[in-house]
Amino acid sequence: MTEHPQLLVHDHKDNVGVVVVENLKAGTDMLCVVTEDNSSFRMTCDDDVPIGHKVALKDIASGDVAVKYGEDIGRFKAEVKKGRHVHVHNLKTNRW
């Protein structure tokens, strides 16, 4: 049986990935796929995260730039540990 990814990362420079499954639960050993080159890695998700929300790929300090698609998408408003949920509670995007 083929395993489907739970997290997509668009570029190797990204520090967040996007959840692509419903009901991702804390403690899940996620299959993460980098769409830039179809490489993959595994990472544990430390929070329940809704589909379409982001997960930190590394420990991130408050004030750091959020990188998705290899581009600056905003600034972190709080420290976020690897594997934790990233959304409006800890990220101010450039768009909104």
Backbone atoms as SQL, in Angstrom:
CREATE TABLE atoms (id INTEGER PRIMARY KEY, chain TEXT, resi INTEGER, resn TEXT, atom TEXT, x REAL, y REAL, z REAL);
INSERT INTO atoms VALUES
  (1, 'A', 1, 'MET', 'N', 0.836, -1.178, 0.000),
  (2, 'A', 1, 'MET', 'CA', 0.000, 0.000, 0.000),
  (3, 'A', 1, 'MET', 'C', 0.884, 1.245, 0.000),
  (4, 'A', 2, 'THR', 'N', 0.521, 2.234, -0.803),
  (5, 'A', 2, 'THR', 'CA', 1.260, 3.480, -0.896),
  (6, 'A', 2, 'THR', 'C', 0.870, 4.411, 0.242),
  (7, 'A', 3, 'GLU', 'N', 1.864, 4.975, 0.886),
  (8, 'A', 3, 'GLU', 'CA', 1.611, 5.942, 1.958),
  (9, 'A', 3, 'GLU', 'C', 1.443, 7.326, 1.349),
  (10, 'A', 4, 'HIS', 'N', 0.453, 8.061, 1.812),
  (11, 'A', 4, 'HIS', 'CA', 0.203, 9.407, 1.318),
  (12, 'A', 4, 'HIS', 'C', 0.800, 10.431, 2.288),
  (13, 'A', 5, 'PRO', 'N', 1.354, 11.529, 1.769),
  (14, 'A', 5, 'PRO', 'CA', 1.941, 12.547, 2.655),
  (15, 'A', 5, 'PRO', 'C', 0.877, 13.262, 3.478),
  (16, 'A', 6, 'GLN', 'N', 1.276, 13.669, 4.660),
  (17, 'A', 6, 'GLN', 'CA', 0.423, 14.501, 5.517),
  (18, 'A', 6, 'GLN', 'C', 0.816, 15.969, 5.437),
  (19, 'A', 7, 'LEU', 'N', 2.053, 16.239, 4.992),
  (20, 'A', 7, 'LEU', 'CA', 2.566, 17.605, 4.964),
  (21, 'A', 7, 'LEU', 'C', 3.301, 17.836, 3.649),
  (22, 'A', 8, 'LEU', 'N', 3.022, 18.972, 3.007),
  (23, 'A', 8, 'LEU', 'CA', 3.751, 19.365, 1.803),
  (24, 'A', 8, 'LEU', 'C', 4.615, 20.583, 2.106),
  (25, 'A', 9, 'VAL', 'N', 5.836, 20.531, 1.617),
  (26, 'A', 9, 'VAL', 'CA', 6.787, 21.632, 1.712),
  (27, 'A', 9, 'VAL', 'C', 7.111, 21.998, 0.269),
  (28, 'A', 10, 'HIS', 'N', 7.013, 23.256, -0.071),
  (29, 'A', 10, 'HIS', 'CA', 7.172, 23.646, -1.469),
  (30, 'A', 10, 'HIS', 'C', 8.623, 23.810, -1.900),
  (31, 'A', 11, 'ASP', 'N', 9.503, 24.246, -0.997),
  (32, 'A', 11, 'ASP', 'CA', 10.872, 24.598, -1.344),
  (33, 'A', 11, 'ASP', 'C', 11.778, 24.218, -0.169),
  (34, 'A', 12, 'HIS', 'N', 12.999, 23.824, -0.455),
  (35, 'A', 12, 'HIS', 'CA', 13.925, 23.456, 0.625),
  (36, 'A', 12, 'HIS', 'C', 14.251, 24.635, 1.546),
  (37, 'A', 13, 'LYS', 'N', 14.021, 25.863, 1.103),
  (38, 'A', 13, 'LYS', 'CA', 14.263, 27.037, 1.952),
  (39, 'A', 13, 'LYS', 'C', 13.131, 27.290, 2.941),
  (40, 'A', 14, 'ASP', 'N', 11.984, 26.637, 2.748),
  (41, 'A', 14, 'ASP', 'CA', 10.813, 26.875, 3.604),
  (42, 'A', 14, 'ASP', 'C', 11.085, 26.467, 5.051),
  (43, 'A', 15, 'ASN', 'N', 10.481, 27.215, 5.979),
  (44, 'A', 15, 'ASN', 'CA', 10.549, 26.822, 7.384),
  (45, 'A', 15, 'ASN', 'C', 9.175, 26.422, 7.918),
  (46, 'A', 16, 'VAL', 'N', 8.171, 26.368, 7.027),
  (47, 'A', 16, 'VAL', 'CA', 6.847, 25.840, 7.354),
  (48, 'A', 16, 'VAL', 'C', 6.385, 24.921, 6.225),
  (49, 'A', 17, 'GLY', 'N', 5.554, 23.952, 6.584),
  (50, 'A', 17, 'GLY', 'CA', 4.917, 23.085, 5.611),
  (51, 'A', 17, 'GLY', 'C', 3.417, 23.153, 5.803),
  (52, 'A', 18, 'VAL', 'N', 2.659, 22.690, 4.818),
  (53, 'A', 18, 'VAL', 'CA', 1.199, 22.777, 4.835),
  (54, 'A', 18, 'VAL', 'C', 0.591, 21.387, 5.035),
  (55, 'A', 19, 'VAL', 'N', -0.317, 21.294, 5.994),
  (56, 'A', 19, 'VAL', 'CA', -1.033, 20.045, 6.265),
  (57, 'A', 19, 'VAL', 'C', -2.015, 19.788, 5.126),
  (58, 'A', 20, 'VAL', 'N', -1.998, 18.571, 4.582),
  (59, 'A', 20, 'VAL', 'CA', -2.835, 18.244, 3.430),
  (60, 'A', 20, 'VAL', 'C', -3.799, 17.088, 3.710),
  (61, 'A', 21, 'VAL', 'N', -4.037, 16.793, 4.974),
  (62, 'A', 21, 'VAL', 'CA', -4.999, 15.756, 5.360),
  (63, 'A', 21, 'VAL', 'C', -5.931, 16.312, 6.434),
  (64, 'A', 22, 'GLU', 'N', -7.128, 15.758, 6.498),
  (65, 'A', 22, 'GLU', 'CA', -8.086, 16.116, 7.547),
  (66, 'A', 22, 'GLU', 'C', -7.659, 15.481, 8.867),
  (67, 'A', 23, 'ASN', 'N', -7.949, 16.169, 9.957),
  (68, 'A', 23, 'ASN', 'CA', -7.819, 15.611, 11.314),
  (69, 'A', 23, 'ASN', 'C', -6.417, 15.117, 11.666),
  (70, 'A', 24, 'LEU', 'N', -5.384, 15.897, 11.325),
  (71, 'A', 24, 'LEU', 'CA', -4.022, 15.534, 11.718),
  (72, 'A', 24, 'LEU', 'C', -3.913, 15.663, 13.234),
  (73, 'A', 25, 'LYS', 'N', -3.507, 14.603, 13.886),
  (74, 'A', 25, 'LYS', 'CA', -3.464, 14.551, 15.344),
  (75, 'A', 25, 'LYS', 'C', -2.045, 14.697, 15.875),
  (76, 'A', 26, 'ALA', 'N', -1.946, 15.302, 17.054),
  (77, 'A', 26, 'ALA', 'CA', -0.657, 15.402, 17.745),
  (78, 'A', 26, 'ALA', 'C', -0.072, 14.003, 17.895),
  (79, 'A', 27, 'GLY', 'N', 1.229, 13.904, 17.693),
  (80, 'A', 27, 'GLY', 'CA', 1.928, 12.629, 17.811),
  (81, 'A', 27, 'GLY', 'C', 2.052, 11.866, 16.506),
  (82, 'A', 28, 'THR', 'N', 1.423, 12.364, 15.436),
  (83, 'A', 28, 'THR', 'CA', 1.507, 11.697, 14.136),
  (84, 'A', 28, 'THR', 'C', 2.921, 11.777, 13.578),
  (85, 'A', 29, 'ASP', 'N', 3.442, 10.640, 13.152),
  (86, 'A', 29, 'ASP', 'CA', 4.716, 10.588, 12.436),
  (87, 'A', 29, 'ASP', 'C', 4.389, 10.883, 10.974),
  (88, 'A', 30, 'MET', 'N', 4.592, 12.134, 10.569),
  (89, 'A', 30, 'MET', 'CA', 4.158, 12.592, 9.257),
  (90, 'A', 30, 'MET', 'C', 5.162, 12.239, 8.162),
  (91, 'A', 31, 'LEU', 'N', 4.624, 11.840, 7.003),
  (92, 'A', 31, 'LEU', 'CA', 5.413, 11.788, 5.786),
  (93, 'A', 31, 'LEU', 'C', 5.334, 13.177, 5.171),
  (94, 'A', 32, 'CYS', 'N', 6.464, 13.824, 5.001),
  (95, 'A', 32, 'CYS', 'CA', 6.546, 15.188, 4.475),
  (96, 'A', 32, 'CYS', 'C', 7.227, 15.122, 3.105),
  (97, 'A', 33, 'VAL', 'N', 6.610, 15.737, 2.112),
  (98, 'A', 33, 'VAL', 'CA', 7.153, 15.710, 0.751),
  (99, 'A', 33, 'VAL', 'C', 7.490, 17.134, 0.325),
  (100, 'A', 34, 'VAL', 'N', 8.702, 17.308, -0.221),
  (101, 'A', 34, 'VAL', 'CA', 9.147, 18.588, -0.763),
  (102, 'A', 34, 'VAL', 'C', 8.805, 18.583, -2.250),
  (103, 'A', 35, 'THR', 'N', 7.857, 19.428, -2.655),
  (104, 'A', 35, 'THR', 'CA', 7.375, 19.397, -4.038),
  (105, 'A', 35, 'THR', 'C', 8.409, 19.898, -5.044),
  (106, 'A', 36, 'GLU', 'N', 9.392, 20.664, -4.573),
  (107, 'A', 36, 'GLU', 'CA', 10.441, 21.181, -5.461),
  (108, 'A', 36, 'GLU', 'C', 11.160, 20.055, -6.199),
  (109, 'A', 37, 'ASP', 'N', 11.404, 18.940, -5.489),
  (110, 'A', 37, 'ASP', 'CA', 12.158, 17.833, -6.100),
  (111, 'A', 37, 'ASP', 'C', 11.603, 16.455, -5.746),
  (112, 'A', 38, 'ASN', 'N', 10.432, 16.436, -5.111),
  (113, 'A', 38, 'ASN', 'CA', 9.751, 15.199, -4.717),
  (114, 'A', 38, 'ASN', 'C', 10.542, 14.393, -3.684),
  (115, 'A', 39, 'SER', 'N', 11.448, 15.043, -2.959),
  (116, 'A', 39, 'SER', 'CA', 12.138, 14.365, -1.869),
  (117, 'A', 39, 'SER', 'C', 11.194, 14.279, -0.667),
  (118, 'A', 40, 'SER', 'N', 11.561, 13.476, 0.309),
  (119, 'A', 40, 'SER', 'CA', 10.687, 13.331, 1.473),
  (120, 'A', 40, 'SER', 'C', 11.507, 13.192, 2.748),
  (121, 'A', 41, 'PHE', 'N', 10.836, 13.422, 3.856),
  (122, 'A', 41, 'PHE', 'CA', 11.416, 13.239, 5.178),
  (123, 'A', 41, 'PHE', 'C', 10.279, 12.969, 6.140),
  (124, 'A', 42, 'ARG', 'N', 10.596, 12.583, 7.340),
  (125, 'A', 42, 'ARG', 'CA', 9.581, 12.311, 8.362),
  (126, 'A', 42, 'ARG', 'C', 9.764, 13.296, 9.511),
  (127, 'A', 43, 'MET', 'N', 8.648, 13.634, 10.138),
  (128, 'A', 43, 'MET', 'CA', 8.660, 14.564, 11.260),
  (129, 'A', 43, 'MET', 'C', 7.421, 14.300, 12.106),
  (130, 'A', 44, 'THR', 'N', 7.538, 14.483, 13.412),
  (131, 'A', 44, 'THR', 'CA', 6.400, 14.317, 14.304),
  (132, 'A', 44, 'THR', 'C', 5.674, 15.634, 14.471),
  (133, 'A', 45, 'CYS', 'N', 4.363, 15.575, 14.341),
  (134, 'A', 45, 'CYS', 'CA', 3.513, 16.745, 14.574),
  (135, 'A', 45, 'CYS', 'C', 3.170, 16.781, 16.066),
  (136, 'A', 46, 'ASP', 'N', 3.374, 17.917, 16.710),
  (137, 'A', 46, 'ASP', 'CA', 3.173, 18.013, 18.155),
  (138, 'A', 46, 'ASP', 'C', 1.820, 18.599, 18.560),
  (139, 'A', 47, 'ASP', 'N', 0.989, 18.977, 17.591),
  (140, 'A', 47, 'ASP', 'CA', -0.342, 19.536, 17.864),
  (141, 'A', 47, 'ASP', 'C', -1.349, 18.907, 16.916),
  (142, 'A', 48, 'ASP', 'N', -2.630, 18.988, 17.273),
  (143, 'A', 48, 'ASP', 'CA', -3.686, 18.716, 16.301),
  (144, 'A', 48, 'ASP', 'C', -3.691, 19.913, 15.355),
  (145, 'A', 49, 'VAL', 'N', -3.636, 19.675, 14.043),
  (146, 'A', 49, 'VAL', 'CA', -3.550, 20.777, 13.078),
  (147, 'A', 49, 'VAL', 'C', -4.576, 20.549, 11.966),
  (148, 'A', 50, 'PRO', 'N', -5.436, 21.545, 11.712),
  (149, 'A', 50, 'PRO', 'CA', -6.427, 21.412, 10.640),
  (150, 'A', 50, 'PRO', 'C', -5.776, 21.426, 9.254),
  (151, 'A', 51, 'ILE', 'N', -6.459, 20.824, 8.301),
  (152, 'A', 51, 'ILE', 'CA', -6.012, 20.842, 6.920),
  (153, 'A', 51, 'ILE', 'C', -5.851, 22.292, 6.453),
  (154, 'A', 52, 'GLY', 'N', -4.783, 22.565, 5.703),
  (155, 'A', 52, 'GLY', 'CA', -4.519, 23.904, 5.178),
  (156, 'A', 52, 'GLY', 'C', -3.701, 24.785, 6.099),
  (157, 'A', 53, 'HIS', 'N', -3.575, 24.399, 7.369),
  (158, 'A', 53, 'HIS', 'CA', -2.741, 25.162, 8.294),
  (159, 'A', 53, 'HIS', 'C', -1.301, 24.686, 8.172),
  (160, 'A', 54, 'LYS', 'N', -0.398, 25.404, 8.804),
  (161, 'A', 54, 'LYS', 'CA', 1.028, 25.136, 8.659),
  (162, 'A', 54, 'LYS', 'C', 1.618, 24.500, 9.921),
  (163, 'A', 55, 'VAL', 'N', 2.773, 23.857, 9.736),
  (164, 'A', 55, 'VAL', 'CA', 3.558, 23.270, 10.819),
  (165, 'A', 55, 'VAL', 'C', 4.990, 23.779, 10.672),
  (166, 'A', 56, 'ALA', 'N', 5.604, 24.147, 11.799),
  (167, 'A', 56, 'ALA', 'CA', 6.991, 24.612, 11.794),
  (168, 'A', 56, 'ALA', 'C', 7.933, 23.442, 11.496),
  (169, 'A', 57, 'LEU', 'N', 8.870, 23.661, 10.582),
  (170, 'A', 57, 'LEU', 'CA', 9.835, 22.633, 10.193),
  (171, 'A', 57, 'LEU', 'C', 11.096, 22.668, 11.037),
  (172, 'A', 58, 'LYS', 'N', 11.248, 23.735, 11.831),
  (173, 'A', 58, 'LYS', 'CA', 12.398, 23.871, 12.722),
  (174, 'A', 58, 'LYS', 'C', 11.978, 24.801, 13.853),
  (175, 'A', 59, 'ASP', 'N', 12.794, 24.932, 14.882),
  (176, 'A', 59, 'ASP', 'CA', 12.520, 25.907, 15.942),
  (177, 'A', 59, 'ASP', 'C', 12.665, 27.304, 15.361),
  (178, 'A', 60, 'ILE', 'N', 11.684, 28.160, 15.653),
  (179, 'A', 60, 'ILE', 'CA', 11.629, 29.499, 15.071),
  (180, 'A', 60, 'ILE', 'C', 11.462, 30.521, 16.191),
  (181, 'A', 61, 'ALA', 'N', 12.221, 31.609, 16.132),
  (182, 'A', 61, 'ALA', 'CA', 12.156, 32.663, 17.148),
  (183, 'A', 61, 'ALA', 'C', 11.108, 33.708, 16.766),
  (184, 'A', 62, 'SER', 'N', 10.567, 34.362, 17.768),
  (185, 'A', 62, 'SER', 'CA', 9.667, 35.490, 17.525),
  (186, 'A', 62, 'SER', 'C', 10.422, 36.538, 16.713),
  (187, 'A', 63, 'GLY', 'N', 9.773, 37.072, 15.681),
  (188, 'A', 63, 'GLY', 'CA', 10.399, 38.062, 14.813),
  (189, 'A', 63, 'GLY', 'C', 11.045, 37.481, 13.575),
  (190, 'A', 64, 'ASP', 'N', 11.238, 36.156, 13.550),
  (191, 'A', 64, 'ASP', 'CA', 11.819, 35.515, 12.366),
  (192, 'A', 64, 'ASP', 'C', 10.863, 35.595, 11.184),
  (193, 'A', 65, 'VAL', 'N', 11.417, 35.518, 9.991),
  (194, 'A', 65, 'VAL', 'CA', 10.643, 35.512, 8.753),
  (195, 'A', 65, 'VAL', 'C', 10.055, 34.117, 8.533),
  (196, 'A', 66, 'ALA', 'N', 8.792, 34.069, 8.154),
  (197, 'A', 66, 'ALA', 'CA', 8.157, 32.814, 7.738),
  (198, 'A', 66, 'ALA', 'C', 8.430, 32.637, 6.250),
  (199, 'A', 67, 'VAL', 'N', 8.921, 31.456, 5.872),
  (200, 'A', 67, 'VAL', 'CA', 9.259, 31.194, 4.481),
  (201, 'A', 67, 'VAL', 'C', 8.418, 30.028, 3.972),
  (202, 'A', 68, 'LYS', 'N', 7.645, 30.298, 2.904),
  (203, 'A', 68, 'LYS', 'CA', 6.824, 29.305, 2.219),
  (204, 'A', 68, 'LYS', 'C', 6.948, 29.604, 0.731),
  (205, 'A', 69, 'TYR', 'N', 6.990, 28.586, -0.102),
  (206, 'A', 69, 'TYR', 'CA', 7.247, 28.739, -1.542),
  (207, 'A', 69, 'TYR', 'C', 8.631, 29.346, -1.786),
  (208, 'A', 70, 'GLY', 'N', 9.537, 29.262, -0.792),
  (209, 'A', 70, 'GLY', 'CA', 10.850, 29.875, -0.901),
  (210, 'A', 70, 'GLY', 'C', 10.817, 31.385, -0.738),
  (211, 'A', 71, 'GLU', 'N', 9.669, 31.933, -0.331),
  (212, 'A', 71, 'GLU', 'CA', 9.468, 33.380, -0.237),
  (213, 'A', 71, 'GLU', 'C', 9.045, 33.800, 1.171),
  (214, 'A', 72, 'ASP', 'N', 9.324, 35.038, 1.508),
  (215, 'A', 72, 'ASP', 'CA', 8.891, 35.653, 2.766),
  (216, 'A', 72, 'ASP', 'C', 7.373, 35.810, 2.728),
  (217, 'A', 73, 'ILE', 'N', 6.669, 35.142, 3.653),
  (218, 'A', 73, 'ILE', 'CA', 5.208, 35.285, 3.714),
  (219, 'A', 73, 'ILE', 'C', 4.748, 36.038, 4.960),
  (220, 'A', 74, 'GLY', 'N', 5.695, 36.411, 5.841),
  (221, 'A', 74, 'GLY', 'CA', 5.312, 37.144, 7.046),
  (222, 'A', 74, 'GLY', 'C', 6.333, 37.002, 8.156),
  (223, 'A', 75, 'ARG', 'N', 5.925, 37.413, 9.360),
  (224, 'A', 75, 'ARG', 'CA', 6.796, 37.375, 10.542),
  (225, 'A', 75, 'ARG', 'C', 6.113, 36.613, 11.669),
  (226, 'A', 76, 'PHE', 'N', 6.923, 35.871, 12.407),
  (227, 'A', 76, 'PHE', 'CA', 6.403, 35.160, 13.572),
  (228, 'A', 76, 'PHE', 'C', 6.214, 36.125, 14.730),
  (229, 'A', 77, 'LYS', 'N', 5.049, 36.041, 15.375),
  (230, 'A', 77, 'LYS', 'CA', 4.711, 36.893, 16.523),
  (231, 'A', 77, 'LYS', 'C', 5.106, 36.238, 17.832),
  (232, 'A', 78, 'ALA', 'N', 5.493, 34.965, 17.774),
  (233, 'A', 78, 'ALA', 'CA', 5.849, 34.209, 18.971),
  (234, 'A', 78, 'ALA', 'C', 6.838, 33.116, 18.579),
  (235, 'A', 79, 'GLU', 'N', 7.536, 32.608, 19.560),
  (236, 'A', 79, 'GLU', 'CA', 8.434, 31.470, 19.342),
  (237, 'A', 79, 'GLU', 'C', 7.587, 30.254, 18.984),
  (238, 'A', 80, 'VAL', 'N', 8.068, 29.455, 18.033),
  (239, 'A', 80, 'VAL', 'CA', 7.372, 28.236, 17.628),
  (240, 'A', 80, 'VAL', 'C', 8.403, 27.112, 17.539),
  (241, 'A', 81, 'LYS', 'N', 8.147, 26.039, 18.209),
  (242, 'A', 81, 'LYS', 'CA', 9.044, 24.879, 18.168),
  (243, 'A', 81, 'LYS', 'C', 8.742, 23.997, 16.959),
  (244, 'A', 82, 'LYS', 'N', 9.736, 23.278, 16.508),
  (245, 'A', 82, 'LYS', 'CA', 9.594, 22.331, 15.400),
  (246, 'A', 82, 'LYS', 'C', 8.424, 21.391, 15.685),
  (247, 'A', 83, 'GLY', 'N', 7.576, 21.203, 14.672),
  (248, 'A', 83, 'GLY', 'CA', 6.450, 20.286, 14.804),
  (249, 'A', 83, 'GLY', 'C', 5.177, 20.912, 15.334),
  (250, 'A', 84, 'ARG', 'N', 5.228, 22.213, 15.682),
  (251, 'A', 84, 'ARG', 'CA', 4.056, 22.878, 16.264),
  (252, 'A', 84, 'ARG', 'C', 3.231, 23.591, 15.199),
  (253, 'A', 85, 'HIS', 'N', 1.975, 23.815, 15.539),
  (254, 'A', 85, 'HIS', 'CA', 0.986, 24.464, 14.671),
  (255, 'A', 85, 'HIS', 'C', 1.380, 25.920, 14.412),
  (256, 'A', 86, 'VAL', 'N', 1.308, 26.344, 13.155),
  (257, 'A', 86, 'VAL', 'CA', 1.568, 27.734, 12.758),
  (258, 'A', 86, 'VAL', 'C', 0.303, 28.276, 12.100),
  (259, 'A', 87, 'HIS', 'N', -0.204, 29.379, 12.650),
  (260, 'A', 87, 'HIS', 'CA', -1.392, 30.030, 12.087),
  (261, 'A', 87, 'HIS', 'C', -1.441, 31.451, 12.644),
  (262, 'A', 88, 'VAL', 'N', -2.593, 32.090, 12.587),
  (263, 'A', 88, 'VAL', 'CA', -2.714, 33.505, 12.974),
  (264, 'A', 88, 'VAL', 'C', -2.364, 33.776, 14.432),
  (265, 'A', 89, 'HIS', 'N', -2.386, 32.759, 15.288),
  (266, 'A', 89, 'HIS', 'CA', -2.051, 32.966, 16.694),
  (267, 'A', 89, 'HIS', 'C', -0.551, 33.198, 16.913),
  (268, 'A', 90, 'ASN', 'N', 0.283, 32.813, 15.942),
  (269, 'A', 90, 'ASN', 'CA', 1.723, 33.005, 16.107),
  (270, 'A', 90, 'ASN', 'C', 2.406, 33.516, 14.838),
  (271, 'A', 91, 'LEU', 'N', 1.626, 33.877, 13.816),
  (272, 'A', 91, 'LEU', 'CA', 2.191, 34.354, 12.546),
  (273, 'A', 91, 'LEU', 'C', 1.362, 35.518, 12.022),
  (274, 'A', 92, 'LYS', 'N', 2.035, 36.600, 11.646),
  (275, 'A', 92, 'LYS', 'CA', 1.401, 37.736, 10.967),
  (276, 'A', 92, 'LYS', 'C', 1.880, 37.680, 9.528),
  (277, 'A', 93, 'THR', 'N', 0.975, 37.326, 8.614),
  (278, 'A', 93, 'THR', 'CA', 1.366, 37.204, 7.221),
  (279, 'A', 93, 'THR', 'C', 1.431, 38.578, 6.546),
  (280, 'A', 94, 'ASN', 'N', 2.173, 38.632, 5.465),
  (281, 'A', 94, 'ASN', 'CA', 2.267, 39.874, 4.675),
  (282, 'A', 94, 'ASN', 'C', 0.944, 40.198, 4.003),
  (283, 'A', 95, 'ARG', 'N', 0.180, 39.177, 3.684),
  (284, 'A', 95, 'ARG', 'CA', -1.079, 39.367, 2.967),
  (285, 'A', 95, 'ARG', 'C', -2.185, 39.907, 3.877),
  (286, 'A', 96, 'TRP', 'N', -2.319, 39.393, 5.070),
  (287, 'A', 96, 'TRP', 'CA', -3.428, 39.769, 5.961),
  (288, 'A', 96, 'TRP', 'C', -2.907, 40.542, 7.124);
